Amino acid sequence: MVRSLVSKQPKSSAQMWKQVQMGVRAFILFTQKIWGFICYVIRKQFRVVLQHQAVKYQVLPLSPLSRHRLSLVKRKVLVLDLDETLIHSHHDGVLRQMVKPGTPPDFVLKVTIERHPVRFFVHKRPHVDYFLQIVSQWYELVVFTASMEIYGAAVADKLDAGRGLLQRRYYRQHCTLDYGSYTKDLSAICPDLSSVFILDNSPGAYRAYRDNAIPIKSWFSDPLDTSLLNLLPVLDALRFTADVRSVLSRNLHLHRLW
């Protein structure tokens, strides 16, 4: 009887030790999840702070002379690309993401493509909301993306946020497949080419309208990017011109950079 009790004692201690180990592992796992959530919230708030710390473009009331000059020219159309110009996104199953793992998206889109549900994790370029708010006062804004409509329309809706800024939209079916890439016909948007221009990161998209384009560097994840803010002075002045090509044709050397 004594031998039986003695032989059972080590087994009981081993079980207790195993339970302690399991408890420690569970505590560590729980702590890791809490810490991951805290880091997620901090990163998201950090991005918000970064987007508001830059100096905003001061929009001043026009002088009587400026108002008169503006009344003599047509209101112009600014065509906006989406991917890598205003936003960057990646979807489920992408092996090599351009965004640092753990970076929270600004919003997630759930769309069905060819009967398959797909989630897109969308990141907004820094200052895009402010940019759209300002330039919509100067120009008629048009979205023109080479993406499929089901995706492009959802992104445009999110960027518009019910403000009615992005009402005219063109998608992949409105593009022309040329030499393996999609090109955009600006004349279909506005027959008067003196009054329309495009902001796009891809020179191939506007290869037939280089005099009507403003190039912009492709954006993927840099939270300190200020490209959209930097364009505001140029866009503010461009609305006073009679023909946008008289100014933008001087930028031809820039279209080879990206």
CYANA upper distance limits for C-alpha pairs under 8 A (distance plus 0.5 A):
  1 MET  CA      5 LEU  CA      7.00
  2 VAL  CA      6 VAL  CA      6.77
  3 ARG  CA      7 SER  CA      6.65
  4 SER  CA      8 LYS  CA      6.91
  5 LEU  CA      9 GLN  CA      7.01
  6 VAL  CA     10 PRO  CA      8.24
  7 SER  CA     11 LYS  CA      8.07
  8 LYS  CA     12 SER  CA      7.01
  9 GLN  CA     13 SER  CA      6.98
 10 PRO  CA     14 ALA  CA      6.73
 11 LYS  CA     15 GLN  CA      6.85
 12 SER  CA     16 MET  CA      6.82
 13 SER  CA     17 TRP  CA      6.66
 14 ALA  CA     18 LYS  CA      6.64
 15 GLN  CA     19 GLN  CA      6.74
 16 MET  CA     20 VAL  CA      6.74
 17 TRP  CA     21 GLN  CA      6.77
 18 LYS  CA     22 MET  CA      6.71
 19 GLN  CA     23 GLY  CA      6.60
 20 VAL  CA     24 VAL  CA      6.70
 21 GLN  CA     25 ARG  CA      6.68
 22 MET  CA     26 ALA  CA      6.65
 23 GLY  CA     27 PHE  CA      6.66
 24 VAL  CA     28 ILE  CA      6.63
 25 ARG  CA     29 LEU  CA      6.60
 26 ALA  CA     30 PHE  CA      6.60
 27 PHE  CA     31 THR  CA      6.56
 28 ILE  CA     32 GLN  CA      6.61
 29 LEU  CA     33 LYS  CA      6.84
 30 PHE  CA     34 ILE  CA      6.82
 31 THR  CA     35 TRP  CA      6.56
 32 GLN  CA     36 GLY  CA      6.48
 33 LYS  CA     37 PHE  CA      6.72
 34 ILE  CA     38 ILE  CA      6.75
 35 TRP  CA     39 CYS  CA      6.65
 36 GLY  CA     40 TYR  CA      6.65
 37 PHE  CA     41 VAL  CA      6.83
 38 ILE  CA     42 ILE  CA      6.71
 39 CYS  CA     43 ARG  CA      6.56
 40 TYR  CA     44 LYS  CA      6.73
 40 TYR  CA    102 GLY  CA      7.70
 40 TYR  CA    103 THR  CA      8.02
 40 TYR  CA    104 PRO  CA      7.29
 41 VAL  CA     45 GLN  CA      6.68
 42 ILE  CA     46 PHE  CA      6.45
 43 ARG  CA     47 ARG  CA      6.84
 43 ARG  CA    103 THR  CA      7.55
 43 ARG  CA    104 PRO  CA      7.85
 44 LYS  CA     48 VAL  CA      7.08
 44 LYS  CA    103 THR  CA      8.19
 44 LYS  CA    104 PRO  CA      6.66
 45 GLN  CA     49 VAL  CA      6.78
 46 PHE  CA     50 LEU  CA      6.68
 47 ARG  CA     51 GLN  CA      6.78
 47 ARG  CA    223 PRO  CA      7.16
 48 VAL  CA     52 HIS  CA      7.09
 49 VAL  CA     53 GLN  CA      6.65
 50 LEU  CA     54 ALA  CA      7.76
 50 LEU  CA    223 PRO  CA      7.57
 50 LEU  CA    224 LEU  CA      7.54
 51 GLN  CA    126 PRO  CA      6.21
 51 GLN  CA    127 HIS  CA      6.36
 51 GLN  CA    223 PRO  CA      8.24
 51 GLN  CA    224 LEU  CA      8.36
 52 HIS  CA    127 HIS  CA      8.39
 56 LYS  CA    229 LEU  CA      8.04
 57 TYR  CA    229 LEU  CA      7.69
 57 TYR  CA    232 LEU  CA      7.57
 57 TYR  CA    233 PRO  CA      8.39
 62 LEU  CA     66 SER  CA      6.17
 62 LEU  CA     67 ARG  CA      6.44
 63 SER  CA     67 ARG  CA      6.69
 64 PRO  CA     68 HIS  CA      6.69
 65 LEU  CA     69 ARG  CA      6.74
 66 SER  CA     70 LEU  CA      6.57
 67 ARG  CA     71 SER  CA      6.68
 68 HIS  CA     72 LEU  CA      7.17
 69 ARG  CA     73 VAL  CA      7.71
 69 ARG  CA    240 PHE  CA      7.30
 70 LEU  CA     74 LYS  CA      8.47
 70 LEU  CA    239 ARG  CA      7.99
 70 LEU  CA    240 PHE  CA      5.95
 73 VAL  CA    240 PHE  CA      7.32
 73 VAL  CA    241 THR  CA      7.54
 73 VAL  CA    242 ALA  CA      6.06
 74 LYS  CA    195 SER  CA      7.51
 74 LYS  CA    242 ALA  CA      7.86
 75 ARG  CA    138 TRP  CA      8.20
 75 ARG  CA    139 TYR  CA      6.87
 75 ARG  CA    140 GLU  CA      7.98
 75 ARG  CA    195 SER  CA      7.78
 75 ARG  CA    239 ARG  CA      7.72
 76 LYS  CA    138 TRP  CA      8.48
 76 LYS  CA    139 TYR  CA      5.93
 76 LYS  CA    140 GLU  CA      6.87
 76 LYS  CA    195 SER  CA      5.21
 76 LYS  CA    196 VAL  CA      6.26
 76 LYS  CA    239 ARG  CA      7.26
 77 VAL  CA    139 TYR  CA      6.01
 77 VAL  CA    140 GLU  CA      5.27
 77 VAL  CA    141 LEU  CA      6.50
 77 VAL  CA    142 VAL  CA      7.62
 77 VAL  CA    190 CYS  CA      8.10
 77 VAL  CA    195 SER  CA      6.68
 77 VAL  CA    196 VAL  CA      5.17
 77 VAL  CA    197 PHE  CA      7.06
 78 LEU  CA    139 TYR  CA      6.51
 78 LEU  CA    140 GLU  CA      6.59
 78 LEU  CA    141 LEU  CA      5.58
 78 LEU  CA    142 VAL  CA      6.72
 78 LEU  CA    196 VAL  CA      6.55
 78 LEU  CA    197 PHE  CA      5.93
 78 LEU  CA    198 ILE  CA      6.31
 78 LEU  CA    199 LEU  CA      7.90
 79 VAL  CA    141 LEU  CA      6.49
 79 VAL  CA    142 VAL  CA      5.18
 79 VAL  CA    143 VAL  CA      6.27
 79 VAL  CA    144 PHE  CA      6.86
 79 VAL  CA    196 VAL  CA      7.88
 79 VAL  CA    197 PHE  CA      6.55
 79 VAL  CA    198 ILE  CA      4.91
 79 VAL  CA    199 LEU  CA      6.67
 80 LEU  CA     85 THR  CA      8.40
 80 LEU  CA     86 LEU  CA      8.44
 80 LEU  CA    141 LEU  CA      7.68
 80 LEU  CA    142 VAL  CA      6.51
 80 LEU  CA    143 VAL  CA      5.37
 80 LEU  CA    144 PHE  CA      6.36
 80 LEU  CA    145 THR  CA      8.30
 80 LEU  CA    198 ILE  CA      6.44
 80 LEU  CA    199 LEU  CA      5.71
 80 LEU  CA    200 ASP  CA      7.09
 81 ASP  CA     85 THR  CA      6.40
 81 ASP  CA     86 LEU  CA      7.41
 81 ASP  CA    143 VAL  CA      6.59
 81 ASP  CA    144 PHE  CA      5.84
 81 ASP  CA    145 THR  CA      5.75
 81 ASP  CA    198 ILE  CA      8.16
 81 ASP  CA    199 LEU  CA      6.79
 81 ASP  CA    200 ASP  CA      5.71
 81 ASP  CA    201 ASN  CA      8.17
 82 LEU  CA     86 LEU  CA      5.49
 82 LEU  CA     87 ILE  CA      6.36
 82 LEU  CA     88 HIS  CA      8.47
 82 LEU  CA    143 VAL  CA      7.85
 82 LEU  CA    144 PHE  CA      7.93
 82 LEU  CA    145 THR  CA      6.39
 82 LEU  CA    152 GLY  CA      8.25
 83 ASP  CA     87 ILE  CA      5.69
 83 ASP  CA     88 HIS  CA      5.83
 83 ASP  CA     89 SER  CA      7.75
 83 ASP  CA    145 THR  CA      8.08
 84 GLU  CA     88 HIS  CA      5.56
 84 GLU  CA    201 ASN  CA      7.13
 84 GLU  CA    218 SER  CA      5.45
 84 GLU  CA    219 TRP  CA      5.24
 84 GLU  CA    220 PHE  CA      6.64
 85 THR  CA    125 ARG  CA      8.02
 85 THR  CA    199 LEU  CA      8.16
 85 THR  CA    200 ASP  CA      6.54
 85 THR  CA    201 ASN  CA      6.15
 85 THR  CA    216 ILE  CA      7.53
 85 THR  CA    217 LYS  CA      8.07
 85 THR  CA    218 SER  CA      6.53
 85 THR  CA    219 TRP  CA      6.74
 86 LEU  CA    124 LYS  CA      6.93
 86 LEU  CA    125 ARG  CA      5.90
 86 LEU  CA    128 VAL  CA      6.86
 86 LEU  CA    219 TRP  CA      8.42
 87 ILE  CA    122 VAL  CA      7.35
 87 ILE  CA    123 HIS  CA      6.14
 87 ILE  CA    124 LYS  CA      4.96
 87 ILE  CA    125 ARG  CA      5.61
 87 ILE  CA    219 TRP  CA      7.91
 87 ILE  CA    220 PHE  CA      8.21
 88 HIS  CA    122 VAL  CA      6.40
 88 HIS  CA    123 HIS  CA      5.74
 88 HIS  CA    124 LYS  CA      7.01
 88 HIS  CA    125 ARG  CA      7.78
 88 HIS  CA    219 TRP  CA      7.38
 88 HIS  CA    220 PHE  CA      5.98
 88 HIS  CA    221 SER  CA      8.05
 89 SER  CA    120 PHE  CA      6.72
 89 SER  CA    121 PHE  CA      5.86
 89 SER  CA    122 VAL  CA      4.77
 89 SER  CA    123 HIS  CA      6.43
 90 HIS  CA     94 VAL  CA      7.29
 90 HIS  CA     97 GLN  CA      7.46
 90 HIS  CA    120 PHE  CA      6.08
 90 HIS  CA    121 PHE  CA      5.98
 90 HIS  CA    122 VAL  CA      7.32
 91 HIS  CA    118 VAL  CA      7.30
 91 HIS  CA    119 ARG  CA      5.99
 91 HIS  CA    120 PHE  CA      4.79
 91 HIS  CA    121 PHE  CA      6.50
 92 ASP  CA    118 VAL  CA      7.01
 92 ASP  CA    119 ARG  CA      6.31
 92 ASP  CA    120 PHE  CA      7.35
 97 GLN  CA    101 PRO  CA      8.28
 98 MET  CA    220 PHE  CA      6.71
 98 MET  CA    221 SER  CA      7.55
 99 VAL  CA    103 THR  CA      7.38
 99 VAL  CA    220 PHE  CA      7.10
 99 VAL  CA    221 SER  CA      5.94
100 LYS  CA    221 SER  CA      8.09
105 PRO  CA    121 PHE  CA      6.11
105 PRO  CA    122 VAL  CA      5.89
105 PRO  CA    123 HIS  CA      5.51
106 ASP  CA    121 PHE  CA      8.19
106 ASP  CA    122 VAL  CA      6.39
106 ASP  CA    123 HIS  CA      5.61
106 ASP  CA    124 LYS  CA      6.84
107 PHE  CA    121 PHE  CA      6.82
107 PHE  CA    122 VAL  CA      5.96
107 PHE  CA    123 HIS  CA      7.54
108 VAL  CA    119 ARG  CA      7.15
108 VAL  CA    120 PHE  CA      6.09
108 VAL  CA    121 PHE  CA      5.21
108 VAL  CA    122 VAL  CA      6.42
109 LEU  CA    119 ARG  CA      6.03
109 LEU  CA    120 PHE  CA      5.51
109 LEU  CA    121 PHE  CA      7.12
109 LEU  CA    122 VAL  CA      8.00
109 LEU  CA    154 ALA  CA      7.76
109 LEU  CA    155 VAL  CA      8.39
110 LYS  CA    117 PRO  CA      7.33
110 LYS  CA    118 VAL  CA      6.26
110 LYS  CA    119 ARG  CA      5.08
110 LYS  CA    120 PHE  CA      6.99
111 VAL  CA    117 PRO  CA      6.21
111 VAL  CA    118 VAL  CA      5.91
111 VAL  CA    119 ARG  CA      6.97
111 VAL  CA    120 PHE  CA      8.48
111 VAL  CA    150 ILE  CA      7.56
111 VAL  CA    151 TYR  CA      7.46
112 THR  CA    116 HIS  CA      5.72
112 THR  CA    117 PRO  CA      4.76
112 THR  CA    118 VAL  CA      6.37
113 ILE  CA    117 PRO  CA      6.83
113 ILE  CA    118 VAL  CA      7.38
123 HIS  CA    221 SER  CA      8.13
124 LYS  CA    128 VAL  CA      7.20
125 ARG  CA    219 TRP  CA      7.45
125 ARG  CA    220 PHE  CA      8.43
125 ARG  CA    221 SER  CA      8.24
125 ARG  CA    223 PRO  CA      8.32
125 ARG  CA    225 ASP  CA      8.10
126 PRO  CA    223 PRO  CA      6.83
126 PRO  CA    224 LEU  CA      7.72
126 PRO  CA    225 ASP  CA      6.65
126 PRO  CA    226 THR  CA      7.24
126 PRO  CA    228 LEU  CA      8.24
127 HIS  CA    131 PHE  CA      6.51
127 HIS  CA    226 THR  CA      7.87
127 HIS  CA    228 LEU  CA      7.22
127 HIS  CA    229 LEU  CA      7.38
128 VAL  CA    132 LEU  CA      6.63
128 VAL  CA    228 LEU  CA      7.34
129 ASP  CA    133 GLN  CA      6.76
129 ASP  CA    159 LEU  CA      7.63
130 TYR  CA    134 ILE  CA      6.79
131 PHE  CA    135 VAL  CA      6.66
131 PHE  CA    228 LEU  CA      6.92
131 PHE  CA    229 LEU  CA      7.24
131 PHE  CA    232 LEU  CA      8.14
132 LEU  CA    136 SER  CA      6.31
132 LEU  CA    165 LEU  CA      8.08
133 GLN  CA    137 GLN  CA      7.65
133 GLN  CA    165 LEU  CA      8.45
134 ILE  CA    138 TRP  CA      7.83
135 VAL  CA    139 TYR  CA      6.56
135 VAL  CA    232 LEU  CA      8.18
135 VAL  CA    235 LEU  CA      8.03
135 VAL  CA    236 ASP  CA      8.43
136 SER  CA    140 GLU  CA      6.83
136 SER  CA    141 LEU  CA      6.81
136 SER  CA    165 LEU  CA      6.84
138 TRP  CA    236 ASP  CA      7.83
138 TRP  CA    239 ARG  CA      7.34
139 TYR  CA    239 ARG  CA      8.08
141 LEU  CA    165 LEU  CA      7.13
141 LEU  CA    166 LEU  CA      6.39
141 LEU  CA    167 GLN  CA      8.25
141 LEU  CA    168 ARG  CA      7.80
142 VAL  CA    166 LEU  CA      6.51
142 VAL  CA    167 GLN  CA      7.58
142 VAL  CA    168 ARG  CA      5.55
142 VAL  CA    169 ARG  CA      6.20
142 VAL  CA    170 TYR  CA      8.26
143 VAL  CA    156 ALA  CA      8.03
143 VAL  CA    166 LEU  CA      7.06
143 VAL  CA    168 ARG  CA      6.91
143 VAL  CA    169 ARG  CA      5.12
143 VAL  CA    170 TYR  CA      6.52
144 PHE  CA    169 ARG  CA      6.41
144 PHE  CA    170 TYR  CA      5.07
144 PHE  CA    171 TYR  CA      6.37
144 PHE  CA    184 LYS  CA      8.12
145 THR  CA    152 GLY  CA      7.30
145 THR  CA    170 TYR  CA      6.82
145 THR  CA    171 TYR  CA      5.52
145 THR  CA    172 ARG  CA      6.92
146 ALA  CA    171 TYR  CA      5.99
146 ALA  CA    172 ARG  CA      4.77
146 ALA  CA    173 GLN  CA      8.46
146 ALA  CA    175 CYS  CA      7.07
146 ALA  CA    182 TYR  CA      6.86
147 SER  CA    151 TYR  CA      7.30
147 SER  CA    152 GLY  CA      6.34
147 SER  CA    171 TYR  CA      6.50
147 SER  CA    172 ARG  CA      5.76
148 MET  CA    152 GLY  CA      6.50
148 MET  CA    171 TYR  CA      6.58
148 MET  CA    172 ARG  CA      5.88
148 MET  CA    173 GLN  CA      8.14
149 GLU  CA    153 ALA  CA      6.03
149 GLU  CA    171 TYR  CA      5.92
149 GLU  CA    172 ARG  CA      7.33
150 ILE  CA    154 ALA  CA      6.99
151 TYR  CA    155 VAL  CA      6.85
152 GLY  CA    156 ALA  CA      6.60
152 GLY  CA    171 TYR  CA      7.42
153 ALA  CA    157 ASP  CA      6.59
153 ALA  CA    169 ARG  CA      8.24
154 ALA  CA    158 LYS  CA      6.89
155 VAL  CA    159 LEU  CA      6.80
156 ALA  CA    160 ASP  CA      6.43
156 ALA  CA    166 LEU  CA      7.37
157 ASP  CA    161 ALA  CA      6.52
157 ASP  CA    162 GLY  CA      7.80
157 ASP  CA    166 LEU  CA      8.43
160 ASP  CA    164 GLY  CA      6.83
160 ASP  CA    165 LEU  CA      6.36
160 ASP  CA    166 LEU  CA      6.44
170 TYR  CA    174 HIS  CA      6.53
171 TYR  CA    175 CYS  CA      7.40
172 ARG  CA    182 TYR  CA      8.18
174 HIS  CA    184 LYS  CA      7.98
175 CYS  CA    182 TYR  CA      6.24
175 CYS  CA    183 THR  CA      6.01
175 CYS  CA    184 LYS  CA      5.60
175 CYS  CA    185 ASP  CA      7.42
176 THR  CA    182 TYR  CA      5.90
176 THR  CA    183 THR  CA      5.66
176 THR  CA    184 LYS  CA      7.06
176 THR  CA    185 ASP  CA      8.25
177 LEU  CA    181 SER  CA      6.05
177 LEU  CA    182 TYR  CA      5.07
177 LEU  CA    183 THR  CA      6.85
178 ASP  CA    182 TYR  CA      6.53
178 ASP  CA    183 THR  CA      7.07
181 SER  CA    204 GLY  CA      7.61
181 SER  CA    205 ALA  CA      7.99
182 TYR  CA    204 GLY  CA      8.05
182 TYR  CA    205 ALA  CA      6.48
183 THR  CA    204 GLY  CA      6.97
183 THR  CA    205 ALA  CA      4.63
183 THR  CA    206 TYR  CA      6.45
183 THR  CA    207 ARG  CA      7.75
184 LYS  CA    205 ALA  CA      6.01
184 LYS  CA    206 TYR  CA      6.33
185 ASP  CA    189 ILE  CA      7.88
185 ASP  CA    206 TYR  CA      8.02
185 ASP  CA    208 ALA  CA      8.49
186 LEU  CA    190 CYS  CA      6.85
186 LEU  CA    191 PRO  CA      8.21
186 LEU  CA    193 LEU  CA      8.10
186 LEU  CA    196 VAL  CA      7.82
186 LEU  CA    197 PHE  CA      8.12
186 LEU  CA    209 TYR  CA      7.94
187 SER  CA    191 PRO  CA      5.07
187 SER  CA    192 ASP  CA      7.60
187 SER  CA    193 LEU  CA      7.07
190 CYS  CA    195 SER  CA      7.99
190 CYS  CA    196 VAL  CA      6.87
192 ASP  CA    196 VAL  CA      7.61
193 LEU  CA    197 PHE  CA      8.24
193 LEU  CA    212 ASN  CA      7.95
194 SER  CA    242 ALA  CA      7.66
194 SER  CA    243 ASP  CA      4.87
194 SER  CA    244 VAL  CA      6.02
194 SER  CA    245 ARG  CA      6.78
195 SER  CA    242 ALA  CA      8.25
195 SER  CA    243 ASP  CA      6.74
195 SER  CA    244 VAL  CA      6.75
196 VAL  CA    212 ASN  CA      7.21
196 VAL  CA    244 VAL  CA      7.74
197 PHE  CA    212 ASN  CA      4.95
197 PHE  CA    213 ALA  CA      5.77
197 PHE  CA    214 ILE  CA      7.91
197 PHE  CA    244 VAL  CA      7.75
198 ILE  CA    206 TYR  CA      8.41
198 ILE  CA    212 ASN  CA      6.84
198 ILE  CA    213 ALA  CA      5.27
198 ILE  CA    214 ILE  CA      6.65
199 LEU  CA    213 ALA  CA      6.55
199 LEU  CA    214 ILE  CA      5.51
199 LEU  CA    215 PRO  CA      6.65
199 LEU  CA    216 ILE  CA      7.42
200 ASP  CA    205 ALA  CA      8.09
200 ASP  CA    213 ALA  CA      7.96
200 ASP  CA    214 ILE  CA      7.31
200 ASP  CA    215 PRO  CA      6.25
200 ASP  CA    216 ILE  CA      6.63
201 ASN  CA    215 PRO  CA      6.24
201 ASN  CA    216 ILE  CA      5.39
201 ASN  CA    217 LYS  CA      6.13
201 ASN  CA    218 SER  CA      5.78
201 ASN  CA    258 TRP  CA      7.55
202 SER  CA    206 TYR  CA      8.11
202 SER  CA    215 PRO  CA      8.05
202 SER  CA    218 SER  CA      8.42
202 SER  CA    258 TRP  CA      7.53
203 PRO  CA    207 ARG  CA      6.43
203 PRO  CA    210 ARG  CA      8.36
203 PRO  CA    215 PRO  CA      7.63
203 PRO  CA    255 HIS  CA      6.43
203 PRO  CA    256 ARG  CA      8.06
203 PRO  CA    258 TRP  CA      7.93
206 TYR  CA    210 ARG  CA      6.63
206 TYR  CA    213 ALA  CA      7.66
209 TYR  CA    213 ALA  CA      7.20
210 ARG  CA    249 SER  CA      7.70
210 ARG  CA    252 LEU  CA      7.33
210 ARG  CA    255 HIS  CA      8.36
211 ASP  CA    245 ARG  CA      5.66
211 ASP  CA    248 LEU  CA      5.95
211 ASP  CA    249 SER  CA      4.98
211 ASP  CA    251 ASN  CA      8.43
211 ASP  CA    252 LEU  CA      7.81
212 ASN  CA    244 VAL  CA      7.31
212 ASN  CA    245 ARG  CA      6.25
212 ASN  CA    248 LEU  CA      6.72
212 ASN  CA    249 SER  CA      7.88
213 ALA  CA    248 LEU  CA      7.07
214 ILE  CA    248 LEU  CA      7.49
214 ILE  CA    251 ASN  CA      8.14
215 PRO  CA    254 LEU  CA      7.31
215 PRO  CA    255 HIS  CA      6.48
216 ILE  CA    227 SER  CA      7.84
216 ILE  CA    258 TRP  CA      8.35
217 LYS  CA    227 SER  CA      8.24
217 LYS  CA    258 TRP  CA      6.72
218 SER  CA    258 TRP  CA      7.80
226 THR  CA    230 ASN  CA      6.63
227 SER  CA    231 LEU  CA      6.98
228 LEU  CA    232 LEU  CA      7.45
231 LEU  CA    235 LEU  CA      6.69
232 LEU  CA    236 ASP  CA      6.40
233 PRO  CA    237 ALA  CA      6.88
234 VAL  CA    238 LEU  CA      6.52
235 LEU  CA    239 ARG  CA      7.09
236 ASP  CA    240 PHE  CA      8.49
237 ALA  CA    241 THR  CA      8.11
238 LEU  CA    244 VAL  CA      7.19
238 LEU  CA    247 VAL  CA      8.26
243 ASP  CA    247 VAL  CA      8.29
244 VAL  CA    248 LEU  CA      6.65
245 ARG  CA    249 SER  CA      5.88
246 SER  CA    250 ARG  CA      8.14
247 VAL  CA    251 ASN  CA      8.31
248 LEU  CA    252 LEU  CA      8.07
251 ASN  CA    255 HIS  CA      7.82
253 HIS  CA    257 LEU  CA      8.46
